[in-house]
């Protein structure tokens, strides 16, 4: 059975607004939500980037059934895996077992801020594997001392543990990462309806849930929806290399030539339910079983109502 979720974009909204959107998503019938873990927004116009773990605590107090996961945390550079282990365990306790830990190899935009080197992807993938080993070892509740290739942990023990540990779902935007997700994770996260990524996840040994993120822009007119998407999420039109840029200003410079038409393939826009339904079907055909929608920028509550009543209901 397909489950549907709503994306809580920390880049464009503060913690109180995100908490309210999570409450409304649950109230209208969404099964789950995902929330981004960023230090910076992609552009200065987006204007936000609250500390995700504080926001999760607030959401835990305002919801009762909604599942929630990070999409995604990089538990490797800005956040040491020992700290990530503690944070995710606490989130699972607060959420009463409704939390999943989405992880990935990160972007320089968020991860370079402590002055650490920004490694190439192959190194980051190795770092992620070791980080998940540290996290899972700490989740046993035993004292851990670890001296690995990338991480050192001295006499660490996580005391606040949930009755049921959160599943770890790994992001994979390319074939190599998708295959690694099958080997390392309990589930898979991607942002395009690419069946080959699902195949690679399964080749890596993955048999858990497959989350597909879908960019959308609902508004009362087609033109308004396209303009909103372009104004608030021009990075949807970015062609490669985004993981290497260090600041929102660098993204703005790189995106100067992007037009509303350039992001038409990446973002489904407008007031007509049919294009959204058709794009969701592409995700289902590709093998995804959890679909989450990210409304770009404005009209969050109106979008929650529209998607639940006019789009998600078609798949009931």
N, C-alpha and C positions, 0 to 999 in steps of 0.2 A: 504494500500500500504506500502510495506517495504521500510524503509529508511536506507541508509548505511553511516557510519561515519569512521573517522580515528582517532586513539588515539595518542595524543601528549604527549609523555612520558617525563615528567620533570626530571626523574631520570637519563636519559642518554643523554640529550641535553640541551644546554643553551637557553636563551630567544630569541636570534636572529635566531637561527636555528629553533626553534619551530614556530616562526612567519612565517618563510619561508615555512615550511612544511604545515602550515595552509593555506597559500596562494595557494600552489600547490594543496592541497586537493580540495579547492574550484574550482580552474582552471580546474582540471580534471573531476569534476562532483560529488564529494562527497556531501552529503546533510548536514552533520554536522561533528563536531569534538568534542572530549572530551579531557580535560587536567587534569593531576594529580596535587594535592595540597599536596606536601610533604615538610618537612624541611630537611630530609635526603634522600639519595638514599637507596635502599635495600643493595647494596654492594658498596665498595669504587671503584671498577672497573667501575661501572656505572657512577660515577664521577660528577653528577650534581644535582641540586635541586633549581632552581631559584624561586623567589617569584612570585607565580602564578598570583597575581592581576596586577603586572606590565606587565607580559607577555600578559595577556588578553587585556590590554590597547593597546599594540602594534598590536595584532591580529585584534583588532577592526579597526585600521587604514589601514590595509592591505587587508581586505576582505569586501565584499559588501552583500553577500547572505548567506554565510556559518553560520549555527547555531553553537553555542559553549556552552559547559557546563563543570563544574568541575566534575571530577570523581575520588575521591570525596573529598569535604571539610568536616572536622570535626569541626563544629561550637560550640565547647563545652569547650575545655581545653586550647590548645595553642592559639586558636582564640576565644575570648569571643563572644557570640551571638550578642551583640550590635555592635561589630566591623564587624562581618560577615554580619550583616544586611546592614550596610553602604557600605561595599565592594561590595556585590552582587547587590545592587541597582545601584551603580555607574557603574558596569560592564554592566548592562542592558541598561543604558543610553548610554554608549560608543558603545555598539553593536547595537544600534538602534532597540532594541526589539528582538534580536537574541540570547539572553543568557538564559540558564537554570541553576538552582542552584542545583547541585548534592551534597547530604550530606550523611554522615554515622557516625558510632560510633568510627572510628579512629583506629590507631595502636600506641602502646607505643613508637615505633621508632620515631615518630614525635611529639607526644603530651606530653611527659614527660619533655621536655627541660627546662621549667620554674620552675621545682622542685615540680610541683603539683603531688599529688598521682595519681596512675593509677588504676582506679576502675575496678571491675569485670563487665562483660558484662551487667548484669541485671541493674546495677546502671547507666552504660553509656546509656542504652536505655531510662531510665527515664530522664537522663540529656538531651538527644537529644529531647525528647518530650517537655521539658520545654524550651530548646533553640529555638525550632521552634515557640513556643508560643511567646517568646520575639521578634523574628525576624518579625513575622507577625504583631505583635502589633506596632512595630516601622515602618513597611511599611505602616501603615495608615497615617503617617505624623504627628501624634499627639505626644505631650509630654508624655513620659512614665517614671513612677517610678514603679519598680517591686521589691518585696522582696519575692523570692521563696525559695524552698528547696535547690537549687543549685546555683542560680544566683541573684545578686543584680544589679539593674539599677537605677541610680539616675538622674532624670531630663534630660533624653536623648530624642533627636528629630532628625530624619533623614530629612534633608531639600532637598537634591538632590535625587528626586524620578523619576522613569521612568513613562511614560504615561500608560504603561501596566507592571504590576509586573511580575518578572520572575517566572515560575513554579518551584516548589521544588520537585525534584525527589530523592527518598530515596533508598540507597543501602541496600541490604539484601542478605547475603551469606549463611544464614541458615533459616530454616522454621520460627522460632520465629521472626527474623528480617524482613523476607519477609512479614509476616502478619502485623507487625507493620508498614511497608512501605505502605501497603494498607490503614491503618488508618490515617497515618500522612502525606503522600505525595500526590503529583499530578501525580507521575509516579514512576517507579521502575527501579532499576539498579542491575544487577547481572553479574557474570563472568563465568557462566557455563550454558550449555543448559539443565537445570533442570526444567522440566515441573511442578514438585511439588512446586518449589519456586513460579512460576507464579500462581499456584492454591492458595497458601497461601496468596499471594498478593491480589488476588481477594476475598478470604474469609475475609480478613481484610477490605474490602470495596473499594479496588483499582480498578479503571476502566480507568486509564490513560495509556500513552505509556510505553512500557516495553523494556528497553535497555539491550542488551546482549553483553558483552565484550569478544572478542576472541583473544587469543594469536597466533601470526603467525610469521614465519621466512622465508621470501623469499630470495633465492640466486640462482645462476646459476647451482649449483649442490646440490644433497641431502645432501652429506657429509658437504659441506660448510654451508648449512642452519642449520643443526643440531648443528654443532660446534659453529656457531654464537649464536644460542639460548642458548646453554650451557654457553658460555663465558659471554654473556651480561645479561642473565636473568635466572641464575640457580635457583632463588627463585621460578620459576614455578614448580620445583620438590619438593618443601618443603611440608612436610606432617604434617600440623596442628601446632598450637601454635605460629604462626608467629606474631600474634597481641601482644604477650607478650615480644618480644625481644627488647632491648632498643637502640642498635647501629648497624651500618653496620657491624662492626667486629663480633658481636654476630651472625649475619646472615651468614657471611662467615664461621665461625667455624661450624655452624649447617649444612652448605651445602657442606662441604668438600667431603663427600662420594657420592654426586650426580653426575651421569654420563649423557652424552648426551642421552642415552637410557631411563634414568629415567624420562626425561621430554617429551618423545615422545607423551604421552597421553594428556599432557596439551598444547603443542604447535604444531600447524600444520606447517610442514616444506617442503621445496623443491621448484622446478621450475614448477611442474605440477599443473595446476589449479584445477583438479578434487578433490583432498582431501580437498581443501578449500571450494569448492562448496558443498561437502557432509557435512562438519561440519556446514556450514551456514544453510543447510537444517534442521539439528538437532535443531538449535535454532528456526527456523520458526515452526517446528513441536511441539516444547515445548511451543509456544505461544508468543515468542518475535517478536516485529515488528520494532525495531531499532537495527541494528547490527553494532558494531564498531570493527575495526581490529587494533591490536597493533603489529607493526613490531618490533621485538626485536633488539635493538642496531643499527646496521649499515644498509646501503642500503635503507634509508628512501625514498628518491625521486624515486629510481627505484621501490621500493615496491608500492608506491602510483600509479605509472603508471601501473604496472603489475596487481594490484588488481582491478583497475578501468576497464582496458581494457579486462582482461582475466577472471575475477571472478564475479565482481558486474554486469557486462553486461549480464551475464547469467540469471539474475533475473529481467531484465527490462520488 
